[in-house]
Amino acid sequence: MRTYQFLFFDRRGRSPALDFIECADDGEAARNAGRQLGQHGTCSGVEVFDGDRMVLRLERPADPAIWHGNP
């Protein structure tokens, strides 16, 4: 297991939330990113890091009908 850092940000680029989640690999971290972003309604996106390496950046679409995360 690796500890991934989830850095959430709002539309102004501020980071109102930070979380650390243990995941088996980058794929599991990516799946968690979508679920976690779905639970942080005030955030517009999340960046996931494995140490200094950015694994992914996920942004919530401007049109809520497109969003597939779990609310």
Contact map, one row per residue, 1 for C-alpha under 8 A:
11100000000000000000011110000000000000000000000000000000000000000000000
11110000000000000000011110000000000000000000000001000000000000000000000
11111000000000000001111000000000000000000000000001000000000000000000000
01111100000000000001111000001000000000000000000111100000000000000000000
00111110000000000111100000000000000000000000000111100000000000000000000
00011111000000000111100000000000100000000000011110000000000000000000000
00001111100000101110000000000000000000000000011100000000000000000000000
00000111110000111100000000000000000010000011111000000000000000000000000
00000011111111111000000000000000000000000011110000000000000000000000000
00000001111111110000000000000000000000000111100000000000000000000000000
00000000111111000000000000000000000000000011000000000000000000000000000
00000000111111000000000000000000000000000000000000000000000000000000000
00000000111111100000000000000000000000000000000000000000000000000000000
00000000111111110000000000000000000000000000000000000000000000000000000
00000011110011111100000000000000000000000000000000000000000000000000000
00000001110001111100000000000000000000000010000000000000000000000000000
00000011100000111110000000000000000000000000000000000000000000000000000
00001111000000111111000000000000000000000000000000000000000000000000000
00001110000000001111100000000000000000000000000000000000000000000000000
00111100000000000111110000000000000000000000000000000000000000000000000
00111100000000000011111000001000000000000000000000000000000000000000000
11110000000000000001111100000000000000000000000000000000000000000000000
11110000000000000000111111011000000000000000000000000000000000000000000
11000000000000000000011111011000000000000000000000000000000000000000000
11000000000000000000001111111000000000000000000000000000000000000000000
00000000000000000000001111111100000000000000000000000010000000000000000
00000000000000000000000011111110000000000000000000000000000000000000000
00000000000000000000001111111111000000000000000000000000000000000000000
00010000000000000000101111111111100000000000000100000000000000000000000
00000000000000000000000001111111110000000000000100000011000000000000000
00000000000000000000000000111111111000000000000000000000000000000000000
00000000000000000000000000011111111100000000000000000000000000000000000
00000100000000000000000000001111111110000000010100000000010000000000000
00000000000000000000000000000111111111000000000000000000010000000000110
00000000000000000000000000000011111111100000000000000000000000000000111
00000000000000000000000000000001111111110000000000000000000000000000000
00000001000000000000000000000000111111111011110000000000000100000000100
00000000000000000000000000000000011111111000000000000000000000000000111
00000000000000000000000000000000001111111000000000000000000000000000011
00000000000000000000000000000000000111111110000000000000000000000000000
00000000000000000000000000000000000011111111000000000000000000000000001
00000000010000000000000000000000000000011111000000000000000000000000000
00000001111000010000000000000000000010011111110000000000000000000000000
00000001111000000000000000000000000010001111110000000000001100000000000
00000001110000000000000000000000000010000011111000000000111100000000000
00000111100000000000000000000000100010000011111100000000111000000000000
00000111000000000000000000000000000000000000111110000111110000000000000
00011110000000000000000000001100100000000000011111000111100000000000000
00011100000000000000000000000000000000000000001111111111000000000000000
01111000000000000000000000000000000000000000000111111110000000000000000
00011000000000000000000000000000000000000000000011111100000000000000000
00000000000000000000000000000000000000000000000011111100000000000000000
00000000000000000000000000000000000000000000000011111110000000000000000
00000000000000000000000000000000000000000000001111111111100000000000000
00000000000000000000000001000100000000000000001111001111100000000000000
00000000000000000000000000000100000000000000001110000111110000000000000
00000000000000000000000000000000000000000000111100000111111000000000000
00000000000000000000000000000000110000000000111000000001111100000000000
00000000000000000000000000000000000000000001110000000000111110000000000
00000000000000000000000000000000000010000001100000000000011111000010000
00000000000000000000000000000000000000000000000000000000001111110110000
00000000000000000000000000000000000000000000000000000000000111110000000
00000000000000000000000000000000000000000000000000000000000011111110000
00000000000000000000000000000000000000000000000000000000000011111110000
00000000000000000000000000000000000000000000000000000000000000111110000
00000000000000000000000000000000000000000000000000000000000010111111000
00000000000000000000000000000000000000000000000000000000000110111111100
00000000000000000000000000000000000000000000000000000000000000000111110
00000000000000000000000000000000011011000000000000000000000000000011111
00000000000000000000000000000000011001100000000000000000000000000001111
00000000000000000000000000000000001001101000000000000000000000000000111
